[in-house]
Amino acid sequence: AAVACEDWDEGSLYELVRGAYPYRDLTRKDFDAVVQMLADGFTTRRGRRGAYVHYDGVNRRLKARRGARLAALTSGGAIPDIGDYRVILEPTETFVGTLNEDFAIESMPGDIFQLGNTSYLIQKIESGQVRVVDAQGQPPSIPFWIGEAPGRTPELSVQVSRLRQDIAGRLGNAGDAIAWLGAEIPGLPEAAARQVVEYLAASHKILGVIPTQQTLVLERFFDEAGGMQLVLHAPFGSRVNRAWGLALRKRFCRSFNFELQAAATEDAIVISLGPHHSFPLDDVFQYLKPATAEQLLVQAMLDAPMFGTRWRWNATRALAVLRARGGKKVPTPLQRMEAEDLVAAIFPDQLACPENLVGDREIPDHPLVQQTIQDCLLEAMDFPGLKRVLEEMEAGRCQLVARDTTEPSPLSHEVINAKPYAFLDDAPLEERRTQAVITRRGLDVKTAEELGRLDQAAIERVCEEAWPEVASADELHDALLVMGALPNAEVGTRNAEQRSYFEELVKAGRAGLLLHEPRLCVAAERLPMLASAFPGVQCEPAVVAPERDRAKTWTREDALRELVRGRLEVVGPTTAEGIGAALGVPQSDVDFALAALEHEGFVLRGQFTPGVAELEWCERRLLARIHRYTLDRLRQEIEPVSAADFMRFLLRWQRLTPDTRAEGPDGLAAVLELLDGFEVPAGAWESDVLPARLGEYDPLWLDGLCLSGEIAWGRLSQTRNAEGGTRNRKAGPIRTTPVALFRRERGAIWRSLTPQLDSAGLPLSHSARAIAEALDARGASFFGDLVNATGLLRTEVEKGLGELVAWGLVTADSFAGLRALLVPSDRRRPVGGFRRRGKVAPFGVETAGRWSRVRSPASLPEDQVAEAVAWQLLRRYGVVFRRLATRETLLAPWRDILRAYRRLEARGEIRGGRFVGGFSGEQYALPEAVGLLRTVRRDAPTGELVAVSGADPLNLAGIITPGDVVPGLATNRILYRDGIPVAVREGAGTGERYLVDATPEEQERLKAALVRGRVAPLVRAYLGKSRPGTTAAS
C-alpha cells in the first residue's frame, strides 16, 4: 500500500515499518523475504499472481506495478472475512444484520429465526445473503455463530489456581472453608460456596490433591467400552492446554501409530485411548520436552483447522487472495478455493496424501507460511506459556501426581462432556469415545438424521422389547389401549393364548372386532376414537364405550394421529406404507399423521433398517435405544444377569443379607423407604418384615418415626382377603389385615390408587359410626376425648376404632395404636381404672396418640401418580419390569408407569435396557442399582441362606425364580440359597418342603435356617416369643 502511493527506498521503508510497535523486532531478513515475495508473486494453477512491486536491486528502490493501487484500496485490511451472510428485509431491501455462514447454509426457506427482538421468516437464500420478511411474532429458532472465543487470560488462570489452592488448604473443615469462601468473594451465596467446596472436596477424595498450577495431576480410568480416558488436570487456560493437548496427541500418535481423540478446556485435557494402549502413567509427564515441543506442536498444528483458517486470513492480508475483483466482492467460498490453490503452490506437503509422506512435513521458509505458524502458536495457542510450564516441570518445581481411579473425578466431568469447540480432532460428538464414560442422555432430530444404518440385531431386539407382553386378558386389554387397534391377523402370532384372551374380553363386553379392512381388534374405550377415524364402520359384537370415553370428542385427524402413534409405540422402524397396510388407513392420511407426530418430536424419519431403501419412521424413544444398542460403547450397559443373581441382588438391595442389615432408627427409616406403600399383613410387620432387615429391632424406633410425622400407617386397599369379606371387619383388624407403612407426604399418592369408601354406605356398627362422626366434627382426637365426645364406654370406643381401622377409615399417630388392636383380648392393657393381673401388653389405645380420620385425597394428575409409583418401585427393587410388580397391590396402570419410565430415561435420571435375562418387556434401573448388579454378578455364590416370610415383598418364588408360587401369608416361609428357593414351609405347624435334593444332614441345616427367631420383648404380647430369623450359613 505504501509503494502504491510513491516509490520508496528499501532502507527507508524498512525503518518505517520498524517504527510500528508490532514490528519493532522485525529482522532485515524477514523484511527482505516479504519484499521478494511481493516482487516475484506466486505461481498457481491460475497463473502468476500476487506480484505488486517492481524491485530495483541495483538501486534498492521499490515501485508499484499496475493494479497494485487498486488491489490495496479494494482488498487491503487486517480484519479477516468470516463469510457471514447479509440479512435483507423484503420488500424494502433493508439490511438488518448478518448470519453465520454455517447457519445460513443449513437453513431453508420457511424457517424462522430471531435477530435482536424480531423474528424473521426466510424467503430465499442467495449467495452471501438471506432474504426475509417479518414473521409477525411466530416462535423462532435462535441462530448460532461459529467462531473462536477468547481463552482465559493467564492472569485469571493464576487467580483460579490460587483460589483452588486456598480452598484445598481448608478442606479439613468444610464449614470453615465455606465461611472463608463467602468472605473472600463478597455477595457469593452460601449455597454456591457450599457447592464449590463440596465439588473440590469430592475431587480431592478421588485424586488425593487439588490440581493447581503448581500441582499437575494425570488421571486415568476405564470407560464402559474397555478403553481408557487420560485426563491431565492443568488450570492454565485453554490456549496453553490446546497447545499441550495437540502436542501430546501427536506424541501418542507416533507412539501407538493410531490417531486419538482429544479435547482441551480451560482446566484440563482429555485423550481417549483404546483398549490396547498400555503405558506407565508417570511417563506421560516426560513425553514433551521444552527443547522439542515446538517442532512437535507445529507438526500437530498443521492438521488442525486453525492452520487453514489463518492461512486464508494471511493470504487476504498479503493481497495474495483478493477480496474484491472487477468492482465486486469475491465470495468467501471462492476465497477459500484460491487460498487452497495458494497453499498447494507454496506448501505442497500441507495438502499431500499422508500415505506419500515420510517423516515430518518439510516446512518452507516462506513469509506466509511462517506468519501463519506464528499466528497459530501465539494467537490460537500460547506456546510460550506451554514452554514455561514444561521448563518448570523439567526443573522439578511442579508437583507431578499420577492417579489411576475407578471412576472419573468431578473435576474431569467438564472435559469429558466438552462441547465441540474444545475438540482437538475432527471426530464428531456422537463418535467421541468419552461418550462411553457419561451416557448420552438425549437424541435430537439432527443427530437422528445422521445415525445412518443401524445394526439389524439391535432393531430386532428393541422391536421384541417394545411389543407388549401379554399373559392374561387384562394385559391384552392394556395392550389394546396402548396400540389403539391390533390387526386381527397379528393376534396370537407371538402367543397362541392371545386368541382366547381376546374372546374372553369380547364376552365381557370390553373388546370387539372392528369390521374394517383389515379386521381390527379394539378395546371398548377406544371405540369413540376409531369411530372418528373410520366413520360408519361397525363393531362385532356391538360394544358400548364407557361414558367417560364417549364424552370426549375426536376429529378424524386427531383420531388417525393417535392410531398411528399407538402403532409406532410397539413396532419399531417401519414405513408409512406398512402402517397404512396394518391399520387400513390411506397412505395420504398416514403421511399427514406422521407429519403431525414429527412436529411433536414423537417420531423421526430416516433409513434405519439395513436393506430397506424406502423412507422409514421410528418412535423417538425406540430409535434412541436402537442407536444405543448399536453403539453399546456409548452407553453404560451390563450383560443381563440370571434370575438367581437377580434374587441375590434383591436380597442385598433390601438389606436381608447379614452384611447389609440396617442399624438403629436411621436404619429403620432407610428400610421403610424401601417398603413404602407395600401392604403386609398387620402382624407380619414387627414379627417378620422389619426385624429381618435390622440387626436389632426396637419397636420404639417405629413409634418415634410415626410420632415425628415422618411415617404413617393404615389400610390402603379394599380388596377381599383372608378376613373373609366384610363380616369380620366388625370385629376389628386381625393379624392378616393388610396394612401399609408409608411416608406421610406420599399418603395421597397411595390413596389415589384405590377407591375411597364412603362411611355412610358401609355396614358400620353404632359405635364405629359414632366415632367416625366425632372425628369428622372434632378432627384428630385422643382416646379419652373420643370417649367423652361419643358417650360410649371405653371398651366400645376401642372396638369401634378397631372396626374403622379394618375398613381403612382411621389411623393413629403412633404404631402402638395398631398393636393395641391386634393384641388378644386376654392380654390387652385395661382401659379402665384398674390393672389386670398377669402378663398384659405394655401399650394400649390410650398410648397411641391422636386418632384421626383418613381423608380422601384431592384429585391428582395421572402422570404425577404414575411417576410417583414408578419411582417407588425403583426404590423398592432397584430394577423394575412388569413381572416383578406382580405382588404389588397398589399400582397405577402399567402403561402409565411405562410412560413415566420413558420420560425419566429421556431425562437421564434412570437407565433402560436389558438387565435381567429371561424376562421380556421393557426394564429400567437406578444407576446405583446397576453398579450393585455388576458386583453381585462378579461375586461367586457362597451358599448363603436367607429366609423370608411369605408376606415379605421378596417372596418372589414362582415369579422371578421357577417353581410354584408361595402364597403371601405370614405363616409361610421361603428359604433362598444363593438366590434360589431351596425349602418352603407353608402354614403354621406344617413340615418343610424341600425344593432341591438334599442329604438328611443338609435338610436339618435347611430346617434350622427356617426357624423363627426371637421377637422384641415389647411386642411379644401380640406376636408370641419367636420371629423368623434370617439365618446365614456357608
WOLINNOR-V488182 format. One record per backbone hydrogen bond with DSSP energy under -1.0 kcal/mol. NH is the residue of the N-H (numbers start at 1). CO is the residue of the C=O. E is the energy in kcal/mol with one decimal. If there is no record, write none. Layout:
# WOLINNOR-V488182
nh={NH,NH}
co={CO,CO}
e={E,E}
This chain:
# WOLINNOR-V488182
nh={6,8,10,13,14,15,16,17,18,20,23,24,26,31,32,33,34,35,36,37,38,39,40,41,42,44,47,49,52,53,54,56,57,60,61,62,63,65,68,71,72,73,74,75,85,86,87,88,89,90,93,94,96,99,104,105,106,110,111,113,114,115,118,120,121,122,123,124,126,130,131,132,133,135,138,141,157,158,159,160,161,162,163,164,165,166,167,168,169,170,171,173,177,178,179,180,181,182,183,184,185,188,193,194,195,196,197,198,199,200,201,202,203,204,205,206,207,208,212,216,217,218,219,220,221,223,224,226,228,229,230,231,232,233,234,236,237,241,242,243,244,245,246,247,248,249,250,251,252,253,254,255,256,257,263,264,265,269,270,271,272,273,277,284,285,286,287,293,296,297,298,299,300,301,302,304,307,309,310,311,312,313,314,315,316,317,318,319,320,321,325,328,330,335,336,337,338,339,340,341,342,343,344,345,346,347,350,356,357,366,370,371,372,373,374,375,376,377,378,379,380,381,382,383,386,387,388,389,390,391,392,393,394,395,396,397,399,401,403,405,412,413,416,417,418,422,423,424,431,432,435,436,437,438,448,449,451,454,459,460,461,462,463,464,465,466,467,476,477,478,479,480,481,482,483,484,486,488,490,491,493,498,501,502,503,504,505,506,507,508,509,510,512,513,514,515,516,520,521,522,524,526,527,530,531,532,533,534,537,540,550,551,559,560,561,562,563,564,565,566,567,568,569,570,574,579,580,581,582,583,584,585,590,591,592,593,594,595,596,597,598,599,600,602,604,606,612,616,617,618,620,623,624,625,626,627,628,629,630,631,634,635,637,641,646,647,648,649,650,651,652,653,654,655,656,660,662,667,668,669,670,671,672,673,674,675,677,678,680,682,683,684,688,689,690,692,693,695,701,703,704,705,706,707,708,709,710,711,712,714,724,730,731,732,737,739,740,742,744,746,747,750,751,752,753,754,761,762,764,769,770,771,772,773,774,775,776,777,778,779,781,786,787,788,789,790,791,797,798,799,800,801,802,803,804,805,806,807,808,809,811,813,814,817,819,820,821,822,823,827,841,847,851,852,854,865,866,867,868,869,870,871,872,873,874,875,876,877,878,879,880,885,886,888,897,898,899,900,901,902,903,904,905,906,907,908,909,911,913,917,924,925,926,930,931,932,933,934,935,936,937,938,939,946,948,950,952,955,956,958,959,960,961,969,972,973,974,975,976,977,978,980,982,983,984,985,990,993,995,1003,1004,1005,1006,1007,1008,1009,1011,1013,1015,1019,1020,1022,1023,1024,1027,1029,1031}
co={2,62,60,9,10,11,12,13,14,17,20,21,23,27,28,29,30,31,32,33,34,35,36,37,49,47,44,42,38,38,63,61,55,56,56,8,54,52,65,67,68,69,70,71,99,128,97,130,94,132,89,89,87,85,100,101,102,122,108,120,141,118,115,113,133,111,131,131,129,86,124,88,121,119,135,112,153,154,155,156,157,158,159,160,161,162,163,164,165,167,168,170,173,174,175,176,177,178,179,180,181,185,189,190,191,192,193,194,195,196,197,198,199,200,201,202,203,204,215,399,233,401,231,403,229,227,436,223,273,221,271,219,269,217,267,234,266,237,238,239,240,241,242,243,244,245,246,247,248,249,250,251,252,253,270,422,268,232,263,230,261,228,274,281,282,283,284,289,292,293,294,295,296,297,298,301,304,305,306,307,308,309,310,311,312,313,314,316,315,315,328,325,323,331,332,333,334,335,336,337,338,339,340,341,342,343,347,353,354,364,366,367,368,369,370,371,372,373,374,375,375,376,239,377,382,383,384,385,386,387,388,389,390,391,393,392,214,216,218,220,409,410,412,413,415,419,420,262,428,429,432,433,434,434,444,445,448,608,455,456,457,458,459,460,461,462,463,472,473,474,475,476,477,478,479,480,521,519,487,488,490,495,497,498,499,500,501,502,503,504,506,505,522,540,520,538,514,514,486,512,510,523,524,526,527,528,529,530,534,513,546,547,555,556,557,558,559,560,561,562,563,564,565,567,617,575,576,577,578,579,580,580,586,587,588,589,590,591,592,593,594,595,596,597,618,616,609,606,574,604,602,619,620,621,622,623,624,625,626,627,631,632,635,915,642,643,644,645,646,647,648,649,650,652,651,657,693,663,664,665,666,667,668,669,670,671,741,675,739,737,735,681,684,684,685,688,690,662,698,699,700,701,702,703,704,706,705,705,742,740,721,727,728,729,734,680,714,712,710,743,744,746,747,748,750,751,758,759,762,765,766,767,768,769,770,771,772,773,774,775,851,782,783,784,785,786,787,793,794,795,796,797,798,799,800,801,802,803,805,804,852,850,848,814,815,816,817,818,819,824,827,844,781,811,809,861,862,863,864,865,866,867,868,869,870,871,872,873,874,877,924,882,883,885,893,894,895,896,897,898,899,900,901,902,903,905,904,925,923,641,880,911,878,926,927,928,929,930,931,932,933,934,935,976,974,972,949,952,954,961,956,956,956,967,969,985,948,983,946,980,944,977,975,975,993,973,987,984,982,999,1000,1001,1002,1003,1004,1005,1008,1027,1025,1016,1017,1019,1019,1020,1013,1011,1029}
e={-1.5,-2.1,-2.6,-2.6,-1.9,-2.0,-2.2,-2.4,-2.1,-1.7,-1.3,-1.6,-1.6,-2.0,-2.8,-1.8,-1.8,-2.3,-2.4,-2.1,-2.3,-1.5,-2.6,-2.4,-3.8,-1.7,-1.8,-2.5,-1.7,-1.4,-3.5,-3.0,-1.1,-1.5,-1.4,-2.9,-2.4,-2.5,-1.7,-2.3,-2.4,-2.2,-2.5,-2.2,-2.9,-2.6,-2.9,-2.7,-3.4,-3.2,-1.1,-1.6,-2.5,-2.5,-2.5,-2.5,-2.0,-2.3,-2.2,-2.1,-1.5,-2.5,-1.9,-3.2,-3.1,-2.8,-3.1,-1.8,-2.8,-3.3,-3.0,-2.7,-2.0,-2.4,-1.3,-2.2,-2.3,-2.0,-1.7,-2.3,-2.3,-2.3,-2.5,-2.3,-2.4,-2.7,-2.4,-2.8,-1.6,-1.7,-1.0,-1.5,-2.1,-2.4,-2.3,-2.7,-2.3,-2.3,-1.9,-2.5,-2.0,-1.9,-2.3,-2.6,-2.1,-2.3,-2.3,-2.8,-2.5,-2.4,-2.6,-2.4,-1.6,-2.6,-2.0,-1.2,-3.0,-2.4,-2.2,-2.4,-1.3,-3.1,-3.4,-2.4,-1.7,-2.4,-1.7,-1.6,-1.5,-2.8,-2.6,-3.4,-3.0,-3.2,-1.7,-2.3,-2.3,-2.2,-2.7,-1.5,-2.6,-3.0,-2.3,-2.2,-2.6,-2.6,-2.1,-2.2,-2.8,-2.4,-2.2,-1.7,-3.0,-1.9,-2.0,-2.3,-2.8,-1.8,-2.6,-2.6,-2.6,-3.2,-1.2,-1.4,-1.1,-1.7,-1.6,-1.6,-1.9,-2.8,-2.7,-1.7,-2.0,-2.8,-1.4,-1.4,-1.3,-2.0,-2.3,-2.2,-1.8,-2.0,-2.5,-2.4,-2.2,-2.2,-2.4,-1.1,-2.0,-1.6,-3.0,-1.4,-3.4,-2.0,-2.3,-2.0,-2.6,-2.4,-2.1,-2.3,-2.1,-2.3,-1.9,-1.4,-2.3,-2.8,-1.8,-1.9,-1.1,-1.8,-3.0,-2.6,-2.2,-2.4,-2.3,-2.4,-2.2,-2.5,-2.3,-2.7,-1.4,-1.4,-1.3,-2.3,-2.0,-3.1,-1.9,-1.9,-2.6,-2.2,-2.3,-2.4,-2.6,-2.1,-1.2,-2.3,-3.1,-2.8,-3.1,-2.5,-1.6,-1.1,-2.1,-2.0,-1.2,-2.3,-1.6,-2.8,-1.4,-1.6,-1.5,-1.8,-1.7,-1.5,-2.1,-2.0,-1.4,-1.9,-2.0,-2.6,-2.3,-2.3,-2.5,-2.1,-2.1,-2.7,-1.7,-2.0,-2.3,-2.2,-2.2,-2.3,-1.9,-2.0,-2.8,-2.0,-2.5,-2.7,-1.6,-1.0,-1.5,-2.0,-2.1,-2.6,-2.1,-2.0,-1.9,-2.4,-2.3,-1.4,-1.4,-2.5,-2.3,-2.4,-3.6,-2.9,-2.5,-1.5,-3.4,-2.6,-2.5,-1.4,-1.4,-2.4,-2.6,-1.3,-1.7,-3.0,-1.8,-2.9,-2.1,-1.5,-2.5,-2.5,-2.2,-2.3,-2.1,-2.6,-2.2,-2.4,-1.6,-2.3,-1.6,-1.2,-2.3,-2.1,-2.5,-2.4,-2.0,-2.1,-1.8,-1.5,-2.2,-2.6,-1.9,-2.4,-2.8,-2.2,-1.9,-2.4,-2.6,-2.0,-1.5,-2.2,-2.5,-2.1,-2.0,-3.1,-3.5,-2.3,-3.0,-2.6,-2.3,-1.9,-2.6,-2.6,-2.0,-2.6,-2.5,-2.5,-2.4,-1.4,-1.2,-2.7,-2.3,-2.1,-2.1,-2.4,-2.6,-2.4,-1.5,-3.3,-2.5,-1.9,-3.0,-2.0,-2.6,-1.3,-2.1,-2.3,-2.0,-2.1,-2.6,-1.5,-1.1,-1.6,-1.9,-2.3,-2.5,-2.5,-2.2,-2.3,-2.3,-2.3,-2.5,-1.4,-1.6,-2.6,-1.9,-2.0,-2.4,-2.1,-2.1,-3.0,-1.9,-1.3,-1.3,-1.6,-3.1,-1.5,-2.1,-1.2,-1.4,-1.6,-2.1,-2.6,-2.6,-2.3,-2.0,-1.9,-1.4,-2.0,-2.6,-1.4,-1.3,-1.1,-1.7,-1.2,-2.3,-2.5,-2.1,-2.2,-2.4,-2.3,-2.1,-2.6,-2.2,-2.0,-3.0,-2.1,-2.7,-1.9,-2.0,-2.1,-2.6,-2.2,-1.8,-2.3,-2.2,-2.3,-2.7,-2.6,-2.0,-2.0,-2.2,-2.6,-2.1,-1.3,-1.2,-2.8,-2.2,-2.0,-2.0,-1.3,-1.9,-2.6,-1.3,-1.3,-1.1,-2.0,-3.0,-1.1,-3.7,-2.7,-2.7,-2.1,-2.8,-2.3,-2.1,-2.5,-2.5,-2.4,-2.1,-2.4,-1.7,-2.5,-2.5,-2.6,-2.5,-1.7,-3.0,-1.0,-1.5,-1.4,-1.9,-2.7,-1.8,-2.0,-2.5,-2.4,-2.1,-2.5,-2.5,-2.2,-1.8,-1.1,-2.3,-2.7,-2.1,-3.1,-2.1,-2.5,-2.1,-1.6,-1.3,-1.6,-2.5,-2.1,-2.0,-2.6,-2.1,-2.1,-2.1,-2.5,-2.7,-2.6,-1.4,-2.0,-1.9,-1.1,-2.0,-2.6,-1.3,-2.1,-1.4,-2.7,-2.6,-2.7,-3.2,-2.7,-2.1,-1.5,-3.0,-1.2,-2.4,-2.4,-1.4,-3.3,-2.5,-2.8,-2.0,-1.8,-2.6,-2.7,-2.3,-1.4,-1.0,-5.3,-1.0,-1.6,-1.2,-1.1,-1.2,-2.1,-9.9,-1.2,-1.0}
